[in-house]
């Protein structure tokens, strides 16, 4: 006679009901609905942004097909310079301020804050070094 393993047999104490009952709240969570609508608009805006933004504003008038002054957007140099400018002047400082804000919040709450603080300061240093390199590059363009 063959017997099944212990985990295949159901014991009387391990039998649970398989019906799952979901209870709907009595009131509507308007904040949750507003947040979903706002996030939907943000997603839609991100999907539609490439169609709306076809030019970059590099001065008093928009310039089409040009990354920075003296460089074409289609060249490797113009693309790299545009990415470096954008990451060092926009992305790194914004993330650094967010990290330092979270570090302040964690300090106030009594939680670990040093990792967030070091990350924020490091991103500001990276931003400063990128801007310094950008300044060196623009000054060296006039040297023959």
N, C-alpha and C positions, 0 to 999 in steps of 0.2 A: 504494500500500500504506500502510495506517495503522499507526502504532506507538503503543503505550501510553506514558503518561508513566513516568518513571523510578520514581516511588514506587508505581506499580501493579505493576511487575514484581518478582518475587522473585529475589534473587541467591542464589547458593549459600552465601555467608557470613552472610546475614541470617536464614536459616531457623533457628528455634528450636522446641523441643518445646512443644506446646500442652498437654501434660498437667501438671497441678499436683498435686504430692504433698504431702499434709499429714501431718506426723509428730506423733502424740499423745505427750505426755510419759509416762514410765514411772511416775512417782508422782503422786498426787493433790495438788493445791494446796489444802489445807484453809483457808488464810487467804483465798484468793480466794472460795471457796464461802461461808465465814462472812460475808465482806463483802457478797456478793450477798444473802444471807438477811437481814442487818441492814438493807440498803437497801430490800429488799422490805417489811419490817415498817414502816420509816419511811414509805414511799409509802402503804401500806395505812392507817397511822395518820393521815396527812394527808388521805386520802380520807374516813375515818370521823370525823374530828374535828368537822365541823359538826353531825353528829348527836348527838355526846356532849356538846359544850359549848354549851348553850343559854342560860346565864346568865353574867353577869360578877359577880365578887365585888368589891363596892365598899365593903366594911366588914365588919361581923360576920356579915351574912347576904347571900345573893345577891339582887341586884335584877334583875328581869326587865324588859326594854324600856327601860332607862335607861342613858345613856352615862356621864354624870358628874353630880354633885350639882347640881340645879337645871336640868338640861338633859334634854330627851327625845332618845332615840336617833333618832327619826324627823325631827327638825328639822335644818336645815342647820347651825345653830350647834353643836348637840350633836355632829353627825358630824364637823365640822371640828375642834372642840376635842378629840374623842376621837382623831382621826388625828394631830393635833399632839402630844398627850400621849404617844401610843404611839411615834411616830417619834423624838421628842426624849428620851424617858426609857428606851426599850428599843433601838430599831434602831440609832440613831447611835452610842451608846456601845459596843454589841457589835461593830459593824463597825470602830469606831475601835480597840478593843483588838486585834482581829484584824490590822488594818493595822500597828499598832505592833509586834505580835509578828512579823509577816513582815518588817518593817524591821529588827528586831533579828537575825533569822535571816539576812537578806541582809548585814547589817553583819558578822556573824560569819563568813560565807562569803566575804567579800571582793567581793561583788557590789554593784550600785547599790541603795542603800537610801533615798535622799532622797525619791523620789516616794511611797513607802509611808509614810514618816514624816510628810511634809507632809499627806498625805491623812488619816492618823490624827488629827493635831493639828487639822486643819480640821473633821473630824467632831465632835471634842470641843468646838470653839468653837461649831459650829452647835447642838449639844446644849445648851450653856450659854446661848446666846442664846434658844433656844426656851423653856428653863426660866425665864429672866429675863422674857420676854414673858408667860409663863403667870402668873408672880408678879404682874406689873403688872396683868394682867387680873383676877385674883382680888382684888387690893387695890382696884381701881377699882369693883368691883361694889357696894361699900358706900357710895360717894359718890353723893349725890343731886344 
